[in-house]
Amino acid sequence: MKRYVDDKTFLKQFNLSNTTVLHFLRKEQMSFHQICSFPYNILVLVYHSDGSRISYMNGKSQDFHFPLEAGHFYFIPAGHSVEYNLQPDIQYYTFHIGFEVYPGLDLYSSQTPCICGDGTALIREMDRIWQQEENLLRKACAIRLLLLQFFLDHWPEQKNQAWNIPEHFQTLPALMQKECDASWTIARLADKVGLSPDVFTRKFRTFFGITPKKYMENILMRKVSTLLSRKKTTLRAVANELHFSSEFYLSRFIRKNTGIPVPQFRKQLQQYPGEW
């Protein structure tokens, strides 16, 4: 049996409370075994396990092995390559969460360690909120508060100090989010701020903790995901709209950034449509 909540009305109310929840599953059970990475943070709260099968997460970009046990939380920051082996013996809450400091630049990244720990209090509070809060906006705000407290308790060490970013660099994320497509280059970005490509790349990584190339890939993946979630949109149409040279290069781009083939990725998007 599989039960989940993926309610656009609820997500819109949630995002009005100023935390971006891309996807939310309540009391989910499923069979899923795949090595993949995602452009968002994943928080799993396991509240039940009958122990009949083994579920786990194995790190590929970082070396870790997390057996999934009842009463525990599991947090996978954006961009990690992970082997997910999820079996119906466990039930859990899942959040796919964006915590952006600048458009497209999440506080957490593939440099942030994946963690697990005692999730008893989180699960108890999540159950209370879902059962007792009847108003959608109040429920959204209560869950947002729960997530914000989790972020405060697990703040990434490399982000302890505020980013001191020059004003002309601060405008780049919003510009890239609006206009970036597969034709954009580092040279084009560097020209926007009057720097050579080498100097620009070094400064961008210093300021934002990510290379401009990787950031452009993240932005493109969001746009690709949004377009592919529409059932009548073809792969060729997406490639043309985002200026990929062919469907082949778009497919290769998706496989590189998710670890899964296009048909499976698209099925996942359309089965659980979120606010990419």
N, C-alpha and C positions, 0 to 999 in steps of 0.2 A: 504494500500500500504506500502511496506517495501523496503527501499533502504539502502544498506550498502556497505562499502568498507572493504574488508578483503584480500588485494592483497599482496601475498608473495613477489613480486618484490618490492613493496613499502616498506614493513616491513624490507626487507633486506637492502634497501637504508637507511631507518630510523636508523637501528641498527648500520650501518657503522658510524653514527654520534655519537655513544657512549652513547646512551640512549636505554634501552631495552623496546620496546613496544611489549607486548605479543599479543595484539589484539586491533584492531582499527575499530570502526564502525562510519560511517558518515551518519548523518541524518536518524537515525534509528527510526522506529515505530514498536512496537510489544506488544503482550499480554503475560505477564509472572507473575506468582504469586507463590513464593516459599521461604521457609526459608533455607538459605544456607550460606556457607562461602567459600572464595576462597584464594588461596595462592599467591595472587598478589594484588596490590593496584588498586582501581577503581576510576576514575574521570569521572563524568557525567556533561556535559554542556547542559542544557535544553534551547533551543532557540525558541520553540513554544509550546503553549498549547491552545486548544480551550475550555477548561473547561468543556467538556461534561462528562468526567469521572474523578474519583479520582485516582491519582497515588501517591505512597508514598514509603518511606523506614522506617522501624521500627527496632530499635536496639534490639538485644537479649542479646549479650554479654555485651553491654553497653545500658543504657536506653536513647533512643532518638526517636523522631518522626519527620521525614522530609517530609512534603507534597512537591511534585515535581512541581515547578513553573517555568514559562518561565523567562529567564534572570538570573537564579541562577546556581551556581555550587554545586556539591555534591561529597565529597571525603571520600571514605571508605578504610582505611588502611587494609593491608593483615591480614587475619585470623579472622576478625570480623564475628560473626553470625548475619545475617540481614534478615528480612522479606522484600522481594522485591515484590511490587505490581505495575507493569508497564502496563499501558493501552495505546491504540493507540491514545489517545487524545493529547499525548505529542510527540515531536520530539527532538532528542538530539544527540550530539556527545558523544561517549564513548571511553575512553582509559583504557586498562588494562596494568598497568605499573609496571616494576620492577626497583627499585632504590637500587642497591646492593652496600654495602660497602665492603663486602667480599662475595665470591661465596655462594649463597643461604641465605645470611643474609641481609635482606632489611633494609633500614634506617627506614622505617615505620613498625609497627607491631600492634598486637591486643591490646597493651598497649597504642597506640596512639589514641586520641579521633577522632571520625568521625566528620566532620565539613561540614557546608554549608554556602553559602553567596552570595553576589552580583557577578554574573558572566558576567555582561554586557560587560565589556572590553575584557574578555577572549573570549567570543563568537564572538564579533566583529572582533578581531584579527584572530581567527580561520577561520572565513568566508573569510577574506581578503587573508590569506595565501593560502587557498584551491582554491580560484578563480583566484588569480593573479600569483602565482608561478607555472610555467609550468615545470621546470626542477625537476625531482623527488628528487635528492639529495638536491637541494636548498630548496625544500618544506619540506623534512625531517629535515633538519637543522633548518629551521624556526620554525617548530612545536616543535622540541627539545628545542630551546631557550624559547619558550612559556612555556613548561612544567618545565624547569629548574627554570624559574622565579617564577612559582607557588610553586615549592618546597622551594625556598629561602624565599618566603613570608609566608610559612606555615611549617617552619622547626620545627620538634618535639622538645619540650622543654627539654626532657630528653637526647637529643643527642647534646646539645650545645657545649660540650667539645669533643675533639678528643679522640677516644679510644686508651688508652695506653696498647697495648696488647703484651705480650712477644713473641719473635720470634717463639718459638716452638709451641705456640698456633695459630699463624698466618697461619701455614701450614695445620691445621686441616680442615678448610672449603673446600679447594680444594681437599684434600684427600678424604673427605666424599662424596663430589659431584661425584668424579670419581669412588669410590669403594663401597660406602654404599649400602647395601641391607637389606632385612628384617631379616637377621640372625645376623646383627651387634648388639652389646650390649654396654651399658655404660662402663662395665669392659674392653671391647676390646679397646674402645677409650681411656680410662684412661691409659691403658698399653702403648699406643703410646707415651705418654708424661711422663711416669714413676710416675704416681700418683695413690693413692687409688681412687676407684669410688666416695666416698663421697667428698673427697677434690677436685677431678676433676670436679664434678657436680657444686660445689660451685664456683670454679674459672671460669668455663666456663660461668655460668650465670652472674657473675660479669663482665667479659670481654665483652660478646656479648649481654647481656640483654635478653637471651632466654635460656631455659634449653637444655642440649644436647639431651634429649629425643624428645623434640618438634622440634628441628632442624633436627634430623634424620627423623622425620615424614614429615617435609616440603620437604626434599630432595627426600624421597621416593614418595611423591605425585607428584612431578615433573616427576619422571621417569615413574610412573604409567600412568600419563596423556599423556606423549609422546607416550608410547606404545599403549595405548587404542585409540589414535587418528588415528591409522592405521586400516583401515577398515577390513583387513583380519586377524588381530591379535586376538586370542581368550583370554578370561579371564584366562583360564587354562595356556596358554603359558606365559602370563604376570606373573602369580603366580609362575610358575617354574623359569622363568628368574630372578626374584627378590627374590627368595627363601622364599616366603610365604609358610606356611605349607599346605595350601589348598586354593581353590577358595573361600570358605566360609570366611576365615580369611581376604583374600584380599577384598572381598565385604564389610565386616564389617569395615575394615580400611578406605575404600573410603567413606562409609556412615558417619563414625565418623569425617572425615576431611572436608567433603563438605556439609553434611546435606541432600544430595539427593541420591536416589538409583542408582546403577550402570547403568542400561539401560538409564535413563534420563541423567546421567552425560556423558555417552559415546555419546549419541545423540548430546548433546551440543558441545562436543569436535569435532565431525565430521562435524557438521553443520557450526561451526565457527572455523576451525583449526588455531591455533596460533603457536607461537614459544615458547613452554613451556620450 
